[in-house]
Amino acid sequence: MNLDSFEQLAQRRKTVKVLAQDSLPTADCRAVVQRVIAAAGWAPFHKICSADHRVEEQFSGIEPWRFHAIDADACRNLRSHVVHREAAGKIPAMLASADAMIMATWLPNLPAGGLGTASDNESFEPTLGNVEHIAAASAAVQSLLLAATAAGFETYWSSGGVLRSRELFDLLNIPTQQRLLGAIFLFPGNVTKSDKVEIAESKLRAERRPASQWSRWVEVKQ
Ligand SMILES: Cc1cc2nc3c(=O)[nH]c(=O)nc-3n(C[C@H](O)[C@H](O)[C@H](O)COP(=O)(O)O)c2cc1C
């Protein structure tokens, strides 16, 4: 890897949503997705997550993020759970085509006294510790996107929509004290557009500005 190849990879990553009316055939991508997840785990993190999140062996990692991976077959099954829900939006059409979807969560430091007011799956205290946990988990998600792009998937970081709900957390067995950072869709890289398959990209991408409009060199006098 050199800077040229990293620049190519960083630019190749882009939002692609594959929206299928009917379920596409599934392929077993678990092995490669597992590698993508492991690569993402090299993201930096500043503080270990609170022990409140490490009560189960499966979730004993000190990292302030958790990735819940849903393979293609499970995506199709999940689709049938969300398709009739109000405000399901485009999520069912993406679950019909994804090779995998990863519910990426970050782990808030919990207020003294346990889970606090976490009943809505969303609340957390606005502390530096939590900002750094979000930052670290976001770094892991970006690494996930880059690794998935390198592996040949199309990717989409979704806020999650209907997948943010308490009911869906329960269905996927995600502890409700975890906070959803994104539902990360990995789509096959070779899907072609048709009457029944739409491929959408992001409108904001074209609005990107050169680095000179969001970065600067700072002069410091002796
Ligand atoms: C935290 C986060 C949440 C996002 N959620 C959504 C979303 O819910 N819907 C959507 O269309 N795009 C979502 N995006 C994707 C952005 O819209 C997209 O990255 C941006 O428009 C730039 O396009 P590009 O990824 O193709 O470069 C999200 C991105 C981030 C970082």
The ligand as an ORCA input file, in Angstrom:
! r2SCAN-3c Opt
* xyz 0 1
  C     -23.355      9.195      9.977
  C     -23.860      9.040      8.568
  C     -25.180      8.729      8.363
  C     -25.690      8.644      7.067
  N     -27.010      8.343      6.899
  C     -27.535      8.349      5.652
  C     -28.920      8.100      5.469
  O     -29.648      7.791      6.428
  N     -29.417      8.202      4.204
  C     -28.610      8.493      3.126
  O     -29.128      8.569      1.998
  N     -27.276      8.678      3.265
  C     -26.730      8.618      4.509
  N     -25.384      8.783      4.672
  C     -24.505      8.823      3.478
  C     -24.189     10.249      3.059
  O     -25.341     10.876      2.567
  C     -23.075     10.204      1.993
  O     -21.923      9.644      2.547
  C     -22.753     11.593      1.486
  O     -23.851     12.094      0.767
  C     -21.522     11.634      0.577
  O     -21.666     10.737     -0.514
  P     -20.611      9.579     -0.779
  O     -20.663      8.643      0.403
  O     -21.052      8.915     -2.057
  O     -19.271     10.219     -0.925
  C     -24.838      8.856      5.945
  C     -23.477      9.144      6.179
  C     -22.995      9.230      7.463
  C     -21.527      9.537      7.675
*
